[in-house]
Amino acid sequence: MPLHLTKVAFGVTSVDQLAARWQARAASGEGFLTTRYLPKRHEEVTGAGSLYWIVKHQLVARSAILHFGEAEGGRVAIHLHPEVVLIHARPKRAHQGWRYLEHADAPIDLAGDETGVAALPPLLVGKLSGLALL
């Protein structure tokens, strides 16, 4: 079973903003974020795991983790797929850095949902999740 990471999307106030930021970074060749240390369980995360984004104290989206690499200053780069996948929002406390998320505890994607929520604009999904209506 894959292992996932969670991280606060610092300075991001909506899912739309998160998606736009990561697509712009990927287009400029910087589709990665950096961290001080390589996760101890990085082999369980690489390839099958995702980074779940926290926006306004809710897990709202995920980006697939492609691989880990080196970055400037001896830091570690976590390379992400540029696509941001919406998930069923779930409350999650903010934290510094990243934390592990077991696959069994990970929220499911909205794309496979038959309720039609995935067809809604991400901004509306974010607002409905914030009101605990999704």
N, C-alpha and C positions, 0 to 999 in steps of 0.2 A: 504494500500500500504506500502511495506517495505521502510525503510530508510537505506541509505548506508553511509559509511565513506570513505574519501580519505586520503591517507598518502603517503609521499615521501619514496621510497625505498632507504634509505640512504646507500651510498657506492656501490650501484648496478648500473652497466652500461649496462646490457642487460636483456631481458626477460629470457633467458636461465639461467643466473646467479641467478636471482630471484627465479625461479622454483627450481633450485638445492639447494639453501640456505634453502628454506622452507621445502623441502622434507627431508633434512638432520636434520633440527631442529625438525620436527615431529617424525622422527625415533629415535631421542635421548630423546623424551619426552618433548621437549620444543617448542611445536607448538603454541606459543603465543607471543605476544609482550606486553610491559607494557606502561602504561601512568600514569600520576600523578592523574588525576581525572576521575571518572566514567562519561561518557557522560550523560547529562541531559535527553536526549531522548533515552537512552539505551534500553528501552522496545520496541521501534519501530524498533530497529536494530537487536535485538536478534532473532535468528532462521531464519528469512527470508532475512536479510540484508547481505551485503558483504563489504569487505574492498577493495577499488579500489586503485591499486598501481600506483604511478607516477614515471616514469623512464625517465630521460632526458626531463623534461617538457611535458610529454605526459602520459595520462592515458593509460596503456597498458595491464593490467591484473587485475583479481580480485580473492579474496579468500573469501569463505563463512565464515561468523562470526557464530561460534557455540554458544558461551556464554561468559559472563563476569565473572571474578572471582577475587580472591585476590592474590597478589604477595608480595614478600618481601618488607619490608620497608614501608608498608602501601600503596603501589601502586596498581593499578588495572591491571589485566591481561585480554587481549582480546584474547580469544582462537579461532584459525582459523583452517579451514579444510586444510589439507596439499596440496591438489590439487590447482594449480594455473591455472585459466581459462583465456585463451587469449580473448581479446575483440577488437572491432574496435577502433583503437587508436584515441585519441582526445587530442588536446592541453590542457594543464592545468598548470597553474603557480605553482611553488613550494611554499610550506608553511611549517611552523613549526607545529608539532603536527598533529592533524586530523581535518577534516572539514566534515560537513554533505553534502550528495548528495541525492537529491530527486530521487525517482524511475523513474519518467518521464524524468529526465535529464540524467539517467545512460546510458552509451553506451551498445550496444547489444553484445552478445557473438559471437565469430567467428565460434564456433561449429555448430550453426544453420544456418550459411550462405551458400547459394548454389553456391557462386562464386568459391569455392575451396580454398580460402585463408587459411582456417583452416588446410589444408593438407600441407601447406608450413612449413619449419622449423622455429621455433620461432625467431631465429637470423635473418633470412631473412625478416620475418614480421616486426621485429623491425627496420631494416635498411630501408625497404620500407616506413614504417610509418614516420621515421625520415626525409625522402625525400618528405613527403606529397603525396606519390603515393597510399596510402591506406586510 
